Amino acid sequence: MGNEMTRQEDLLIEVKDLCVHFRRKAEDVFSFKPSWLRAVDGVNFSIKKGETFGLVGESGSGKSTIGKAILRYHEPTSGEIFYDGTEIGHMKEKDLMPFRRKMQSIFQDPYSSLDPSRTVREIICEPMEIHRMYTPAERKERAAELLSVVGLKQEDLTKYPHEFSGGQRQRISIARALSVHPEFVVCDEPISALDVSLQAQIVNMLEDLQDSRGLTYLFISHQLQVVQKICDNIGVLYLGSMMEISSSEKLYGNPLHPYTKMLIASILPPDPKNQVLDDITADVGVQERAEHGCKFHNRCPWCTEKCKNETPALREAEPGHFVACWRY
């Protein structure tokens, strides 16, 4: 969904009707009926080779869960995940190893994602050891090369994570992700823990690495200004469902879904003449999971009875611009 005119061979990632549900603890100790959290609920999108696809939405919308499901850190409840035409969503672990090498991740907190007991050299070499790539000497040589690529010094190889700043630790995380020659990288809030100047440096580095190495990114963030700059196409998530998909230019120039309008309103200065905002404000209610109909209906000023009772499908409102809203 969202790239239907794209040739099949141009797609690296395809997500079809993806659901990831987590079992909740029963509030009533005498209840035997299972309760489920629908973290991701029937999501569809695709990512072309060499592009950056952004996922945006409030906390709890399911962005990170989707990224972890693609990486197979979470087991999909249902649906399909294709990597370059091969279904990996329900693949057995022993068959996943080649795909785990091709898919790497960069996480939000570089300190907690780096082993504090290992040196930088050991951290960068570990993925190569797991995938049995190179000799020990070649791994050390590649670690030194990658440290230079991400802008750190050779003497940093023998240091430990606590000896670096947040921006430097994120550079180490990037070097580790690159060590096994990945094709696809999930960037899960990779700059939100950094200050503004460091954010710009990391974003510029990611873009340069993409150009030089032909990488494909899934960029997960709640920072809309950054997503607008780095992403080719963007998907807007709300409570586990995809509300809108389009190019970055179209999404910010002509948002269609009321939730997307709300998100953009939250980062724009007040301007009564701004047509993008329409009649949406940045505060239109409390985020709650609607039991029926559109998940956004209890916050939407355009809500009708149909919205309360029927769930809109993601449909093409204009070429390349998909929206799940009964207004279109």
Stockholm file with secondary structure:
# STOCKHOLM 1.0

chainA/1-328         MGNEMTRQEDLLIEVKDLCVHFRRKAEDVFSFKPSWLRAVDGVNFSIKKGETFGLVGESGSGKSTIGKAILRYHEPTSGEIFYDGTEIGHMKEKDLMPFRRKMQSIFQDPYSSLDPSRTVREIICEPMEIHRMYTPAERKERAAELLSVVGLKQEDLTKYPHEFSGGQRQRISIARALSVHPEFVVCDEPISALDVSLQAQIVNMLEDLQDSRGLTYLFISHQLQVVQKICDNIGVLYLGSMMEISSSEKLYGNPLHPYTKMLIASILPPDPKNQVLDDITADVGVQERAEHGCKFHNRCPWCTEKCKNETPALREAEPGHFVACWRY
#=GR chainA/1-328 SS CCCTTSCGGGEEEEEEEEEEEEEECCSSTTCCSCEEEEEEEEEEEEEETTCEEEEECSTTSSHHHHHHHHTTSSCCSEEEEEETTEECTTCCHHHHHHHHHHEEEECSCTTTTSCTTSCHHHHHHHHHHHTTCSCHHHHHHHHHHHHHHTTCCGGGGGSCGGGSCHHHHHHHHHHHHHTTCCSEEEEESTTTTSCHHHHHHHHHHHHHHHHHHTCEEEEECSCHHHHHHHCSEEEEEETTEEEEEEEHHHHHHSCCSHHHHHHHHTTSCCCTTCTTTTTCCSCCSCCCCCSSSCTTGGGCTTCCHHHHHSCCCCEEEETTEEECCTTC
#=GC SS_cons         CCCTTSCGGGEEEEEEEEEEEEEECCSSTTCCSCEEEEEEEEEEEEEETTCEEEEECSTTSSHHHHHHHHTTSSCCSEEEEEETTEECTTCCHHHHHHHHHHEEEECSCTTTTSCTTSCHHHHHHHHHHHTTCSCHHHHHHHHHHHHHHTTCCGGGGGSCGGGSCHHHHHHHHHHHHHTTCCSEEEEESTTTTSCHHHHHHHHHHHHHHHHHHTCEEEEECSCHHHHHHHCSEEEEEETTEEEEEEEHHHHHHSCCSHHHHHHHHTTSCCCTTCTTTTTCCSCCSCCCCCSSSCTTGGGCTTCCHHHHHSCCCCEEEETTEEECCTTC
//
